Amino acid sequence: MGKPGDLNREALVGGGGEEPISLHRPVLYQEVLEGLKVRPGGCYVDATVGSGGHALGILEASAPDGRLLGLDLDPEALRRAEVRLAPFGERVRLIHGSFVHLVAYAQAYGFAPADGVLFDLGLSSDQLAAAWRGFSFLREGPLDMRFDPGEGPTAAELVNELPVEELARLLARYGEEKQARRIAQAIVEARPIATTTQLAQVVAQAVGFHEARGRVGGRGSRIHPATRTFQALRIAVNRELEALEAALPQALDLLAPGGRLVVISFHSLEDRIVKQFMRRESQDCVCPPEQPVCACDHRARLRLITRKPIRPTPEEVVSNPRARSARMRVAEALG
């Protein structure tokens, strides 16, 4: 019997061996391989393996004997990754689990210490395209938004059960929505809300969005007004920020001296957490500036490789528009 979280190929693909179709294109592909300094024989952890796009490159670049541990909460993504990476045999291990337990999984499967840890945060094109997952307001489906459909509350439960003030705080905190109070009130008044398109319509009406003119409240807008609401609900449902804050210190504990930590984020909330973590762990003292004598005993454990985030090239954005908001930061573990 396999260890908890192990994937079984026959169970995933029914023994047919046909690769499930993936629409997702990994962002900053070459930059990730360079950031990780992938080498033959290296040991790597992809904490958000998804459909296996980056993992494929890591395994190819670490041939002939490099190994990779891939984690993901989404069983549908793991089905695609399992088939895509099957040619690498025992060099790859895929786990259905959260990176909140990063160190425990790595130790259990023999991937500690690691030469590199990758986090590719955010949504995939496959998740957005699956209407039944409820991630996109452009496709009608149930308000689910869970990365793991078998765990935790759905977005529908938050939308239909939270008090207006708590819902407004959620939209403001996780969506950075300036009209959070107005939207929350409109949602409460429209309850029950069952589908993605119904919620998007409620939000649009609450802020005076006119589809034909693409304007909100008389001001030009480049994004649909429901974008921030959907982001906030997805982050809250999956506890994404709390998970990231719990996982980053574990990644640092997991890295061998000289090992690389690479994180790709897609909105300011994630990037702020990553930036502050890397900055703090690259300093010998984290005492307040006004404190004249250091009392923290903190010692730097990281060296910043990127002072500013790496962004996709204009060519990549043209070929893959969903890459446009990606920001990649890299740091190296000190001895």
N, C-alpha and C positions, 0 to 999 in steps of 0.2 A: 504493500500500500504506500502511495506517495505521501509526502509531507503535506500539512494543511496549506491550501492555496495552490497546490500543484495543478497543472493543466494536463488533461488527457486528450491526445490528438483524436482518437476515435470518437470521443464524446463531443468534441468541438466541431468536427467536419463530417461526422456520420460515416467515416471510413471512405468517403468518396474521393478525398484528396484535392478537390477543386478549390482554388483560392477564391474566397469571397471578394467581391469587387469593392475597391476602396477609391473614394474620390479625393482623399486627403493627400496633399503634397507637403512634405516636411519643409519648414521654413529654415533659412540660414543653414542649409545642409552642409556645405563645405566649411562654413565658419564654425559650425559645431565640431566637426572632425579636427580642425586646426586648434580650436579652443581646448579640446580635451587632450590634445597631443597624442592621439591614438597611435599605438605602436604594436608590433607583433608580440604576442604573448601577454598583453595587458589584460587587466581584470576591470570590467566596467559595469556600472549600474545605471540603467535607464529607468528613472523613477516614474516616468509617465510614458510607457512604451507605445501606447496607442496601437496603430496598425503596423508599427515596426519600421517606419521610414528611416529614422535616424539610426535605429538599431542595426538595420541592414548595412548601412555604411560603416558603422563601428566594427561589425563583425568582419566585413571585407578588409578593412584597413588593419585589423589586428590579426589577420591570418598569418601563419596557419594554426596557431594554438591559443589565440586570444579568446576570452570568455565574456559573456554578458548575462546579467540578471535583469529581467524586465518586469516591472510592476505596473498594474493598472487596475482601476476600479471598474472599468467598463468591460463586461464579458463579451460584448459584440466586437469591440476593438481587438480583444485578445484572440478571438477566433481568426481574425484576419492576420494578426501578427504571427500566430502559431503556424499557419500554413506558409506564410511568406518566408519565415525564418527556418522552416523545417530542414532545408538543405544543410544547415550548419550543425545539425545533430546535437550531440552532447555539449557543444560549445555554448549553447544558449539555454537558459532556464526562464520560463515565464510563470508569473505568479498573479493570481487574481487577489489583489490586496491593496491597501492604502500605503502611501509613503510615510504616513504617520508612524508606521512600524518599520521604518527603513533599516535600522541597525539590526533588529531582530531577524528580519528576513535574510539580510546579507550574511549574518553569522550562521544562521540555520543552513544555508545552502553553500557555504564556503566561499563567499565573495568579500570577506573582510581580511585584510585591508583592501581597498579598491584604488585603482589608478585614476579613476575618473567617475564622477557622478553627474548625470544630466537630468534637469527638470525642464520639460517643455510644457508650460502651463496653458490653460485656456481650453477652448473648444476645437474640435476637428471638423473638417468639412463633412465627414460622414455623420457626425452627431447632428449637425445642423440640417442635413438633408433628410434625416429620418423623422418624419412628421410625428410619429408615435412617441418620440422621446420628449417632445414639447419644448425644445430649446429655441426654436425659431418662430417669430411672429409672422413670418411670411408664409408659413404652412400651417394649415389647421390641424390641430392635434390636441390631445389631453395635456393639461398643465402638470407635467411630471418634473422634468429637468434634473432628475437624479443621474449621476454618473453610473452608479450601481443601482439598477432598477429594483433590486431586492432589499435595499436598505434605506431606512430613514423616511422622514416626512416628504411629501411631494410639494411642489409649488402651489398646487391647488389648495392644500391644507393651510399654507401660510396666507394665501390670498383670501380665503373664505373664513378664516378663523381668528386671525390676529386683530386686536383692537386697532382703531385708526391711528392712535399715537405711536404704537409700536410698529405698525406697518410704515408709517411716515419716517420713523427713525431708521428702519431697515433700508428704505429707498435712498435716504440721504447718505447713510454711511457706506453702503456697498455699491450704490449706483452714482453717488455724487450728484444726485438729482436735485436741482434748485427748486423745483416745484413739487417736492415730495409730499407736502401736506395736502395740496390740492388734489394730487393724483390719488393719494391714500383715501381721501374722503370720497372721491368719485368711485373708487373700487368698492368701498364699503356700501355705498348706496346702490351699486349695481349687482350686488351679491344675489344669488350664487353665480359665480363665473366658472365655467367648465372648460373652455378651450383657449388656445393661444390667440386665435384671431379675435375672439370676444374680448379678451383682456387688452389686446393691442388697440381695439376700437375704443374701449373705455378710456384708456390713457390718452389717445389722440383727441378725443372729444374734451377731455378735462383740460388740456392745454391749448385748445383752439387750433389744432393742426388741420390744414386743408390739403388733402392728398393731391389735388390737381396742381396747386401752386407750390407745394412743398415748403410751406411757411408755417411757423409757429408763432402765434400771438403777434403777427405783423413783422416778425424778424425772419431773415433768411436762415434756413437750417439745412445742413448737409446730411443729417442722420434722422431716421424715423424717431418720433418722440418716445416710442416704447422701448428703444434700445437700452437705455439706462435702467428702466424698470426690470426688463428681462435679465440684464446683467446682475442686478442686485438680488433678484430672487434666486438665480442660479448659484451665486456665491453663497447665499444664506443656506440654501437647501444642502449644498455639499460641504459647507463649512470650510471653504477653500482657503481663506486667509489664516484661520486658526491652524489648519493642516500644514500650510507652508511654514508658519512660524515654528511649529513643532518639528518639522523635517529638516530645516536648514542646519541647526546645530548637530543633528544626527549625521548629516552628510559630512560635516567637518570632522566629526569623531571617526567616521568610516574611512576617510582618505589616508592613504599612505603619504609619507613625506614626498613632496613634489607632485602629488596627485592634483587633478584639476576639478573644480566645481564650476559647472556651466548652467546658467539659468536663463531661459527665454520666457519673458512675461509679455502680456498683451494689454495691460491697462495700468494706470498710475498707482493703484493700490498695491498690486503685486510688486511692481518695480520698486516702490518705496520701501517695502519690507526687505527685498533683496539688497538694495543699495545700502540701507542702514545696517543690515547684518554684516555685509562684507566690509563696510567701512569700520564698524566697531571691532570686528575680529582681525583687522589689519593694524590695529593700534596697540601700543604697549600700555596705555593708560586711558581709561574711559571715565575718569572722574570729571565732575562739572568744571568748566573753565575757571570759575571763580574760586575753586578750591586750591590753595597755594601748594599743598603737599599731597602727593599721590597716596591714597589709602586703599585702592581697589585691588592691588596685586594682580591686575590683569596683564597678560602677556599676549602679544600678537601671535596668531596661529595661521593667518592667511597673508598672502602677498597679492595685491590687486594687479591683475593683468590688464584689465580695462578700466580706465578712470571714468570714461564715458561709455554708455551702452553702444554696442554695435547694432546698426540698423540695416535692414535689407537694402540692396542696391535698387536704383530705379528700374533696372531691367527685371529684377525679381518681382517687384511690385506690379509691373505690367503683366507679367506672365502668371502671377499668383496674387491677386488683389488682397486676399485675406492676410498676406504677410505684412501689409503696410504698417500695422501698429506694433509689430514685434520689436522687442528690445532684448539684446543678449548681454549678459554680464559674466565675466570670467575671473576666477581667483584661484591661486595655487596654495596648497597646504605647505606650511613651513616644517622643517625638521623638528 
